Amino acid sequence: MSAADLASGKGHKDENFPVASVLIEARYRPAVMAFYRFARVADDVADHATATARERLRLLEQMRATLMGKHEKDAPALALRRALAERNLPSTHALDLLEAFRRDVVKSRYESWDELMDYCRYSAAPVGRMVLDIHGEDPATWPANDALCAALQVINHLQDCAKDYRELDRVYLPQEELAAAGVRLDALAEPRASPGLRLVIAGLARRTAELLGRSRPFASQIRNGRLRFEVAFIQRIAEDLTERLSRCDPLSERVHHTKLELAGLALSATGRLLREPRHPRNSAATRS
């Protein structure tokens, strides 16, 4: 069995947030897509419903070994290794991402917000950092990137909290928060969120809003115009979803945006970019 045998068939257009959109320039797209395909397959391996934990860990290790050049057994990892070599980029971010997927196999509960943020350091931040590196952006942008990526990860956890529990027996909502509100885990299997669970979700949405406050300057720090707009658009999507999650029940209500709503947020992001000056913290020479 190979990692590709466990692929879900999900593509970049099926993700909750824009991935490798038309805004990404053609010269960057092959590397971005190589990273996405690698991440998608690794995610599918970690979340596979019938493969044993031992088999999933073996396949993730096979991906890591291929990425490190020890062999060429995993096709997505090999493609990414070659794409990174072409751009003289390290495999650090991809390796960090594999650590997150390894944790998904062996860990199903998170005790505190700090523990969840440590997970996001491996599961979310490397995605944005890799895209920034591919575009030749300065690592000075990483703190704002990390805040945005962590916010996106938590938003996904909140939107999918019932699905994660029912299908994977995985709960990312901090156990401390659930216990303080008197919420049992089986509340995630109910058709509607209890008042206590709503309280927990709203509280986590407020913490997510704080992350988004830290990431607000991110787009203005990016040199590449197309990537700057993409980040501004994602920031607006995340802000709106966080506001919805602070008042809606993701177990019984629609939280995801319609295409018309996304169009409105794109206009809002454009207006914000036009109003706010760019802060050129990024001084690195562009790699092409």
N, C-alpha and C positions, 0 to 999 in steps of 0.2 A: 504494500500500500504506500502511495505517495501523498504528499500534502494536497496535491491537485485533485486527488480522488475524493477529498472531503469538501471540495469547493461548493458553495451554496448556489453559485450562478448569479449572485448579486453583483451589480456593476456600479461604476462611479455615479451614474445618474440616479441610483436608488438610495443614496445616502441622505441623511437628514439635513446636511449642510452642503453647499457647493464644493465639489471636488473636481479639479482639473477642468474648470469651466472654459467656455470659449474665450474668456479673458486672458487665459494663459497663452503667451506667445509661442509660436510653433517651435522656436529653437529650444524652449524649455520643456515643452510638452512630453517628449519621449522619456526624459528622466523622471518627471513628475508621475507619469503613468506607470513607469517601472516600479516606482516606490509604492504607488497605490495598489498595484496588483500584488506585490509582495505582502503589503499590510492586509489586503483583503483575504488572501489565502491563509495567512497566519491567524487572522481573526476567525475564519471559518473552522480552522483546525481546533482552536481553543474552545469554540462554542459547539462543537459537533455533539449531537444528542446521543449517538450510539457508540462511538469509538471510546475505548477505555482511556482513563487518565494516563496510563502508562504509554499507550500508543500515541496519544496526542503529544505528550512530552517528547517522545522519540522523534516525531515528525518536526516539531519545533526545533529540536536540537539539530536535526538534519538540515533545516533551513539555516540555522546559525553557522554550522560547519561549512556549508556551501558559500555563504556570504564571506566567511573568513578565508576562503580559498583552500580548504582542506580537501574538498572533493567537488564534484559537479552533479550531485544527485538530485538537487531540487531546482527545477526550471525557473520559477519566479525569483528565487534568491540569486541564481546565476545571472539572470537578466539584469537584476539590480546591481550586482557586483560589477558587471561590465559597464553599466550606465554611469556608476560612480567613478569608475576608473577613467572613463572618457573625460570626465570633468574634474578629475583629480580631487575628489571629495572623499572624506572618510566614511566608514560604515557605522560610526558611533550612534547616530540617531536610529538607524534600523535595528541595531543591537539592543538599544534601550527599549524599543517597541516590542521586541521579542521577549524581553523580561516581563513586560506587562501581560503579554499573552500567556507566558508561563504561570504568572500569578493567577490568571483567570482559571487555569486548570486546577490549581491546588488550593485556591483561597476563594471562599464564597461569601464572606462577611467582612465588614469593615467597622471597626470599633468606634472611630472618632472622625471628625472632619479632617484633622491633621493626617490621619492614616489614609483617608481618601485622597487628600492633596498629594501625598507621596506616591500613590498609585497614578495620579494624573501626571506627575512628573515623568513617568515612563510611558503611559498610555496615550497622552495627548500632546504634551509639549514637543516631543520629537517630530511629530507630523509637521507642525508649523516651522520648526527649526530647519527641517530638511528642505521645505519649499523655499525658505529664505536663503539657504545655502546654494540651492540650485540657481537662484536668481542673482547670486553674488551680493546679497544684502549684508549689512554689518551685524556682527553678533551683539552690538549694542541694542539691537531691537529685541533681543531674546526675552528680557523681563516682561515687556508688554505682550509679546507673543505667548509666553507661558501662561499669563493671566487669562488671555482670551481662550486659549486652547483648553485650559482647565475649566473655564466657564462652559464651553461647548460640551465637554465631557459630562459635567454635572447635569446640564440641561438634558442630554441624552438619557442619563440615568433616571432623571425625574420623569421624563416622558414615557420611558419604557420600564418603569419600576415594577408594574404588575406582570408584564411579559417576561422580564428577567427572572422573577420569582417563580412563575408558573412553568416556564419552559426550561430554565437552567438551574433552578434553586439557588439563584445568585441574588444577593441583596447588597446594593451599594449604599443605600441610605444608612448613615452611621447608627450603629446600635445604641450608642449613648443617647442620641436624639429620640429614637423610637421608645427607649425605656423611660426617658424623662416624661414623655407624653402618654405613657401607659399603653403603647401600641404593640400588639402581638404581630409576629411575622405573617400569620395567616390572614391578617387584614388586607394584605396585598392580593389575596385571591378573591376578594369580594368584588361584586359588580360596581360598587361605589366606594369611595374613600370615606372612612369614618372621620368624625370631627378631629380626633387626635392625629390621624394620618394627614389630614388636610393641614393641620397646624405644623406638622413636621415638614411637609413639602413647601409650605409658604416660608418657613424659616430658612430652609436650604435655598430657596429662590432669592431671599434677601442676601444671603452670603454670596450667591452667584452674582447678584447685582454689584456687590462690592468688588468682585474680580473684574467685572466689566468696567467699573469706574477706573480701575488701574490700567485696563487695556484701551481705554478711550483714545489716548494719543497715538496708538500703534500705527494706524494708517498713515498719519502725517509724517511718520519717521521713515517710510519706505520710499526709495528712489524710483523704482519701476512703476510707471503710471498705471498699467493694467493691474498689477498686483495690489497697488495702493487702493484702487477702487474695489477689488475683490474683498480685501480685508475690511474696508469700510462697510461694504454690503453685509458681510458676515457679522460684523459688530452690530449692525442694526437689527438683523434677524435675531441674534442672540438676546439683545435688549428687549425686543418685543416678546419673544418666547418667555423670557424670565418674568416679565410683567404678567403674562397670561398665567404662568404657573403659580404666581403669588395669589391668584384669585380663582383658578379653575381646578377641576378635579381630573387629572390625567387618566384615572381609571374609567371614567364614564363620559368625559367630554373631549371634543376635538381640540387639540393643542396645535397641531401642525398647520402651516400656512397653506392657503390656496395659491394658485398661480397669480391671481389678481392681487392678493395681499402682498405677495413677493414683489410684484411690479411696483406697488406703492412704496415698499421699503427700499427698493433700488433707487427710486426718485428721492426719497428722504436721505439716503446715503450720499447721493450726488450733491444735493443741496448742502449737506454738512461739509463735504470736501471743498466746495466752492467758498464756503464761509470761513473755513478755518485755514490758517496759513500752514504750509509744510514746515516741519522742524527737521532740518537735514542733519540728524545725528549720524547718518550713514555715510561713511567716508571711504569704504572699501572699494577697490576697483572692481568693476563688473566682470564676472567670469562668463565666458560664452562657450 
